[in-house]
Amino acid sequence: MKRVLTIIIFSSVIFFNIHCFAAAPLESVPQGRIDRLAKGANVCRWFRFPAKDTEAFYTNYISDSEAAFMRGMGLTHVRLCVAPKFIMDQSTGDVLVEHAKYLETAIRRFQRAGLLVVVDIHNENRKNELNPAWQEAFVRFWKSLAKRLSTCDPEMTVFEIINEPVFDKNESQWTTLNARLAAAIRESAPRHTIITSGVEWGGIGGLVKMKPLADKNIVYSFHCYDPFPFTHQGAEWTETEVVHLRGVPYPSSPEAVAPLLAGLEAHPKAKAMLADYGKARWNKEKIAASFKKAIDWGKANGVPLYCGEFGVYPKNAKPEHRAAWFRDFGQVLQENHIGWAVWGWDEGFGLNREMADGKPVVDSTVAKALGLE
C-alpha cells in the first residue's frame, strides 16, 4: 500500500510539473512564429464588413481550396480582421457565441492550409476606445475570447489586441489599457503570442513612443501608407488634397511630377502637396529612411516588429508605379527581417482578390512585386 501511495504521489508531482511547464509564459517570441509572420494578407470582408448575415456566408466566404491557393502562392499567414460588434456584446463584453463559432471554423480552415492566423480585433470606432465603460467591457471580452481560442495551436494562432489605436489627446489611456488587455489575454492563453501597437493609428510615430510591456511573447506592429500623395491618390473618402491627384508617379522627383502640376491650378493645395512630394524624392532609400525610427526602436528594445498594413489605392495609380512601390516596400521590410500583411486579400490597395468561375484571381502586379507566385 505504501509503495502504491508513493507511486501515486510521484506521478502526481510529475503531472503537476509538466502541466505547469506547459502553461508557463514564454520568455520570447518563438522563431517559428516570427517566420510564419513573414508574408501575409489581411482578410478584410469576412468578419469586418460581411456582405451577408447568413450562415452560408460565414461558413463559406473563403473555402478550403481558396485557403490552399493562398498558401500555394507563398503567403505564410493571414491577418483575419474581426469587427468588435461582430464578436462582442458592446455593453457587457460577452463573446457572441454563434459568431465565435464561425470565427473558430475560419481559423482552423486557414491552419489546415498551413497558414498562421492573426486574430485582429479590428476596431474602427474612435468614440468607443475612449469610453471607460467600453474599455472595461473590452478587457472582459478579451479574457473570454482568449480562453475560448486557447485551444487553437499557439504556433499557428496570434492575438492582435486592437487595430490602429488612436487615443487622440489621451495617449496615456492606451498605455494603461494596453497593459490590462495583454494581461487579460495572457491569463487565459499563457503560450500564445500577442501583437500590439502604439497610438496615432498604429503608425511608426506611436510605436516609438511606447515602452515595451514586461511580457516577452509580444510582437510590435506598425502600419504604413507612405508616401500618402502616392498611396492615396484620388481617394474619394479622404478630406485632404489627395482627392484631386491622378497618375502620381513613383519613384518621385521634381521632374517626374512636373507634367502634372499644370492640371492642378484650380487646386493650389493639391498642387503644393504634389510639388512637395516630388521634392522629397521618394524611392527605396527614402522608404528605408522612413522606417529607421521603428527599426532602431525595435533593436534598442530587443523586440520583433511587424507591418500589419500597407498598400496603394489602385484606381488612379499606374501599374508600373504600383509595382515599383510594392517591390521597394517589400524589400525594405524583408531586408530588416520585418514580417508583413498587405492590405488586403479581398479589398483594394493590395491583392484585391476577385472570383472568376469560382476561382480566386489576384492582382498580379502586386503579387509579383511582393515575390508571390
C-alpha positions as CSV (number, residue, x, y, z in Angstrom):
1,M,0.0,0.0,0.0
2,K,2.8,2.4,0.9
3,R,4.5,1.6,-2.4
4,V,1.3,2.3,-4.3
5,L,0.8,5.6,-2.5
6,T,4.4,6.6,-3.2
7,I,3.9,5.9,-6.9
8,I,0.7,7.9,-7.0
9,I,2.3,10.9,-5.3
10,F,5.3,10.7,-7.6
11,S,3.2,10.5,-10.6
12,S,1.1,13.5,-9.4
13,V,4.2,15.6,-8.9
14,I,5.4,14.8,-12.4
15,F,2.0,15.6,-13.9
16,F,1.9,18.8,-12.0
17,N,5.3,19.9,-13.1
18,I,4.7,19.0,-16.7
19,H,1.3,20.8,-16.6
20,C,2.9,24.0,-15.1
21,F,5.8,23.9,-17.6
22,A,3.3,23.6,-20.5
23,A,1.3,26.6,-19.2
24,A,4.2,28.8,-18.3
25,P,4.5,32.1,-20.3
26,L,7.3,32.1,-22.9
27,E,10.4,34.3,-22.5
28,S,10.5,35.3,-26.1
29,V,8.5,35.0,-29.4
30,P,9.4,31.6,-30.9
31,Q,11.3,31.9,-34.1
32,G,8.9,29.6,-35.9
33,R,6.1,32.1,-35.3
34,I,8.2,35.0,-36.5
35,D,8.9,33.0,-39.6
36,R,5.2,32.4,-40.2
37,L,4.6,36.2,-40.0
38,A,6.9,36.8,-42.9
39,K,4.3,37.2,-45.7
40,G,0.6,37.7,-45.1
41,A,-2.6,39.4,-46.3
42,N,-5.4,41.0,-44.5
43,V,-8.8,39.2,-44.9
44,C,-10.9,42.3,-44.7
45,R,-14.5,41.3,-45.5
46,W,-15.3,38.0,-43.8
47,F,-16.0,39.3,-40.3
48,R,-15.4,43.0,-40.6
49,F,-17.9,44.1,-43.3
50,P,-19.7,40.9,-44.1
51,A,-21.8,41.2,-47.3
52,K,-24.5,38.9,-45.9
53,D,-25.6,38.0,-42.4
54,T,-26.2,34.3,-43.2
55,E,-24.7,31.0,-42.1
56,A,-23.8,30.2,-45.7
57,F,-21.7,33.4,-46.0
58,Y,-20.0,33.0,-42.6
59,T,-19.0,29.4,-43.2
60,N,-18.0,29.6,-46.9
61,Y,-16.7,33.1,-47.6
62,I,-13.2,31.6,-48.1
63,S,-13.2,27.9,-48.9
64,D,-10.6,25.2,-48.1
65,S,-9.5,25.4,-51.7
66,E,-9.0,29.2,-51.6
67,A,-7.0,28.9,-48.3
68,A,-4.8,26.3,-50.1
69,F,-4.4,28.7,-53.0
70,M,-3.3,31.5,-50.6
71,R,-0.7,29.2,-49.1
72,G,0.4,27.9,-52.5
73,M,1.1,31.4,-53.8
74,G,3.6,32.0,-51.0
75,L,1.6,33.5,-48.1
76,T,2.5,32.3,-44.7
77,H,-0.3,33.8,-42.7
78,V,-3.5,35.8,-42.7
79,R,-4.5,38.8,-40.6
80,L,-8.1,38.0,-40.0
81,C,-10.0,41.3,-39.4
82,V,-12.9,40.9,-36.9
83,A,-15.1,43.9,-36.1
84,P,-15.8,44.2,-32.4
85,K,-19.5,44.4,-33.0
86,F,-19.4,41.1,-34.8
87,I,-17.9,39.1,-32.0
88,M,-18.6,41.1,-28.8
89,D,-21.6,42.4,-26.9
90,Q,-20.7,46.1,-26.8
91,S,-22.2,46.6,-23.3
92,T,-21.2,43.5,-21.4
93,G,-18.1,42.3,-23.2
94,D,-19.7,38.9,-23.6
95,V,-18.4,36.9,-26.6
96,L,-21.2,36.4,-29.1
97,V,-21.0,32.6,-29.2
98,E,-22.6,31.9,-32.5
99,H,-20.3,34.3,-34.3
100,A,-17.3,33.0,-32.3
101,K,-18.1,29.5,-33.7
102,Y,-17.8,30.9,-37.3
103,L,-14.5,32.5,-36.3
104,E,-13.1,29.3,-34.9
105,T,-14.1,27.4,-38.1
106,A,-12.3,30.0,-40.2
107,I,-9.2,29.9,-38.1
108,R,-9.0,26.1,-38.4
109,R,-9.6,26.2,-42.1
110,F,-6.7,28.6,-42.7
111,Q,-4.5,26.5,-40.3
112,R,-5.3,23.3,-42.2
113,A,-3.9,25.0,-45.3
114,G,-0.7,25.8,-43.3
115,L,-1.4,29.5,-42.7
116,L,-0.9,31.1,-39.3
117,V,-3.8,33.3,-38.3
118,V,-3.5,36.7,-36.6
119,V,-6.9,37.3,-34.9
120,D,-7.2,41.1,-35.4
121,I,-9.9,42.7,-33.4
122,H,-10.4,45.5,-35.9
123,N,-11.9,48.4,-34.0
124,E,-12.6,51.5,-36.1
125,N,-14.9,53.3,-33.6
126,R,-12.8,56.1,-32.1
127,K,-15.6,57.0,-29.6
128,N,-15.6,53.5,-28.1
129,E,-11.9,53.4,-27.5
130,L,-12.2,56.5,-25.2
131,N,-15.3,55.2,-23.4
132,P,-14.4,53.9,-20.0
133,A,-17.4,51.5,-20.0
134,W,-16.5,50.1,-23.4
135,Q,-12.9,49.7,-22.2
136,E,-14.0,47.6,-19.2
137,A,-16.2,45.5,-21.4
138,F,-13.3,45.1,-23.9
139,V,-11.0,43.7,-21.2
140,R,-13.6,41.2,-20.1
141,F,-14.2,40.3,-23.8
142,W,-10.5,39.6,-24.5
143,K,-10.2,37.4,-21.4
144,S,-13.1,35.3,-22.5
145,L,-12.2,35.2,-26.2
146,A,-8.6,34.2,-25.4
147,K,-9.8,31.4,-23.2
148,R,-12.1,30.2,-25.9
149,L,-9.3,30.3,-28.6
150,S,-6.6,29.0,-26.3
151,T,-7.4,25.5,-27.7
152,C,-6.1,26.8,-31.1
153,D,-2.5,25.8,-31.7
154,P,-0.3,28.6,-30.3
155,E,2.3,28.0,-33.0
156,M,-0.4,29.0,-35.6
157,T,-2.6,31.5,-33.7
158,V,-1.7,35.0,-32.7
159,F,-3.9,37.5,-30.9
160,E,-3.8,41.2,-32.0
161,I,-5.2,43.3,-29.2
162,I,-6.8,46.0,-31.3
163,N,-6.5,47.7,-34.7
164,E,-4.9,51.1,-35.0
165,P,-5.4,52.7,-31.6
166,V,-5.7,56.5,-31.8
167,F,-6.5,57.8,-28.3
168,D,-6.3,61.4,-29.6
169,K,-5.1,63.7,-26.8
170,N,-5.5,60.7,-24.4
171,E,-2.4,58.6,-25.2
172,S,-1.8,57.7,-21.5
173,Q,-5.1,55.9,-21.5
174,W,-3.8,53.5,-24.1
175,T,-0.6,52.8,-22.1
176,T,-2.8,51.6,-19.2
177,L,-5.4,49.8,-21.3
178,N,-2.8,48.1,-23.5
179,A,-1.2,46.5,-20.4
180,R,-4.5,45.4,-19.0
181,L,-5.6,43.8,-22.3
182,A,-2.3,42.0,-22.7
183,A,-2.6,40.7,-19.1
184,A,-6.2,39.6,-19.7
185,I,-5.1,37.6,-22.8
186,R,-2.1,36.1,-21.1
187,E,-4.2,34.9,-18.1
188,S,-6.3,32.9,-20.5
189,A,-3.7,31.9,-23.1
190,P,-0.3,31.6,-21.4
191,R,1.6,30.4,-24.5
192,H,0.1,32.4,-27.4
193,T,1.9,35.3,-29.0
194,I,0.3,38.7,-28.8
195,I,0.6,41.6,-31.2
196,T,0.2,45.2,-30.1
197,S,0.9,48.7,-31.5
198,G,1.1,52.3,-30.5
199,V,-1.2,55.3,-30.7
200,E,-1.5,57.6,-33.8
201,W,-3.4,55.0,-35.8
202,G,-0.8,52.3,-35.1
203,G,1.8,54.2,-37.0
204,I,5.5,54.5,-36.5
205,G,5.1,57.7,-34.6
206,G,3.0,55.9,-32.0
207,L,5.2,52.8,-31.9
208,V,8.4,54.7,-30.9
209,K,6.5,56.4,-28.0
210,M,5.8,53.0,-26.5
211,K,7.5,51.4,-23.6
212,P,7.5,47.7,-24.3
213,L,5.4,45.6,-22.0
214,A,7.1,43.2,-19.5
215,D,5.6,40.2,-21.3
216,K,8.3,38.9,-23.7
217,N,6.0,37.0,-26.0
218,I,4.8,40.1,-27.9
219,V,5.3,41.4,-31.4
220,Y,5.1,45.1,-32.0
221,S,3.2,46.3,-35.1
222,F,3.0,49.4,-37.2
223,H,1.0,50.3,-40.3
224,C,2.4,52.4,-43.1
225,Y,0.9,54.1,-46.2
226,D,3.7,56.4,-47.0
227,P,4.1,58.5,-49.1
228,F,0.4,59.5,-48.8
229,P,0.1,61.5,-52.0
230,F,1.1,58.4,-53.9
231,T,-0.7,55.6,-51.9
232,H,-4.0,57.6,-51.6
233,Q,-4.1,59.5,-54.8
234,G,-7.7,60.2,-55.8
235,A,-9.1,58.5,-52.7
236,E,-12.7,59.8,-52.6
237,W,-13.2,59.2,-48.9
238,T,-10.4,61.4,-47.7
239,E,-10.7,65.0,-46.6
240,T,-7.3,66.1,-47.9
241,E,-6.0,67.3,-51.2
242,V,-5.1,63.8,-52.4
243,V,-8.6,63.5,-53.8
244,H,-7.6,65.7,-56.7
245,L,-4.4,63.7,-57.6
246,R,-4.2,61.3,-60.5
247,G,-1.3,59.5,-62.1
248,V,1.1,60.4,-59.3
249,P,4.4,58.7,-60.1
250,Y,6.7,56.6,-58.0
251,P,9.7,57.0,-57.6
252,S,9.2,60.8,-57.2
253,S,11.3,63.7,-58.3
254,P,10.5,67.3,-59.3
255,E,11.0,66.3,-62.9
256,A,8.6,63.3,-62.6
257,V,5.7,65.4,-61.1
258,A,6.2,68.5,-63.3
259,P,3.8,67.4,-66.1
260,L,1.0,67.0,-63.6
261,L,1.3,70.4,-61.8
262,A,-0.3,72.5,-64.6
263,G,-3.5,70.4,-64.3
264,L,-3.9,71.4,-60.6
265,E,-4.1,75.2,-61.0
266,A,-7.7,75.1,-59.6
267,H,-6.5,73.2,-56.6
268,P,-3.5,75.1,-55.2
269,K,-3.2,73.0,-52.0
270,A,-3.1,69.7,-54.0
271,K,-0.6,71.3,-56.4
272,A,1.7,72.2,-53.5
273,M,1.3,68.7,-52.0
274,L,2.4,67.1,-55.3
275,A,5.3,69.5,-55.7
276,D,6.5,68.7,-52.2
277,Y,6.1,65.0,-52.9
278,G,8.4,65.5,-56.0
279,K,11.0,67.4,-54.0
280,A,11.1,64.6,-51.3
281,R,12.4,62.1,-54.0
282,W,10.6,59.1,-52.7
283,N,12.4,55.8,-53.6
284,K,13.6,52.7,-51.9
285,E,16.2,54.6,-49.9
286,K,13.6,57.1,-48.7
287,I,11.2,54.3,-47.6
288,A,14.1,52.7,-45.7
289,A,14.8,56.0,-44.0
290,S,11.2,56.4,-43.1
291,F,11.3,53.0,-41.3
292,K,14.6,53.8,-39.4
293,K,13.0,55.1,-36.2
294,A,10.9,51.9,-36.0
295,I,13.8,49.7,-36.7
296,D,16.1,51.5,-34.2
297,W,13.3,51.3,-31.6
298,G,12.9,47.6,-32.2
299,K,16.6,46.9,-31.9
300,A,17.0,49.1,-28.8
301,N,14.2,47.2,-27.0
302,G,15.1,43.8,-28.4
303,V,11.6,43.1,-29.7
304,P,10.3,41.8,-33.1
305,L,8.4,44.1,-35.5
306,Y,5.6,43.5,-37.9
307,C,4.0,45.7,-40.5
308,G,0.3,44.8,-40.3
309,E,-1.0,47.1,-43.2
310,F,0.3,48.8,-46.3
311,G,-0.9,49.3,-49.8
312,V,-1.8,51.6,-52.7
313,Y,-5.2,52.7,-53.8
314,P,-5.2,51.2,-57.4
315,K,-7.8,53.4,-59.2
316,N,-5.6,56.2,-60.2
317,A,-2.0,54.8,-59.9
318,K,-0.3,53.4,-62.9
319,P,0.5,49.7,-62.7
320,E,4.3,50.2,-63.2
321,H,4.4,52.7,-60.4
322,R,2.4,50.5,-58.0
323,A,4.8,47.6,-58.9
324,A,7.8,49.7,-58.1
325,W,6.4,50.8,-54.8
326,F,5.4,47.4,-53.6
327,R,8.7,45.9,-54.7
328,D,10.7,48.6,-52.8
329,F,8.4,48.5,-49.7
330,G,8.5,44.7,-49.5
331,Q,12.3,44.5,-50.0
332,V,12.9,47.1,-47.2
333,L,10.8,45.0,-44.8
334,Q,12.5,41.8,-45.8
335,E,16.0,43.2,-45.5
336,N,15.2,44.3,-42.0
337,H,13.5,41.0,-41.0
338,I,10.1,42.6,-40.6
339,G,7.1,40.4,-41.4
340,W,4.1,41.9,-43.2
341,A,0.5,41.7,-44.1
342,V,-0.6,43.6,-47.2
343,W,-4.0,45.3,-47.2
344,G,-5.8,43.4,-48.4
345,W,-6.6,40.0,-49.7
346,D,-10.2,40.8,-50.6
347,E,-10.1,44.6,-50.8
348,G,-8.3,47.2,-52.9
349,F,-4.9,48.6,-52.1
350,G,-3.3,45.1,-52.3
351,L,-4.0,41.7,-53.8
352,N,-7.7,42.6,-54.3
353,R,-8.9,39.0,-54.8
354,E,-11.9,38.5,-57.1
355,M,-13.7,35.3,-58.0
356,A,-13.8,34.2,-61.7
357,D,-15.6,31.0,-62.5
358,G,-15.5,30.1,-58.8
359,K,-11.7,30.5,-58.6
360,P,-9.7,33.3,-56.9
361,V,-7.8,35.7,-59.1
362,V,-5.5,38.3,-57.5
363,D,-3.8,41.5,-58.8
364,S,-0.8,40.0,-60.5
365,T,1.1,43.4,-60.4
366,V,1.1,43.4,-56.6
367,A,1.7,39.6,-56.2
368,K,4.7,39.6,-58.4
369,A,6.2,42.8,-56.8
370,L,5.9,41.2,-53.4
371,G,7.6,37.9,-54.5
372,L,4.4,35.9,-54.5
373,E,3.6,33.3,-57.2
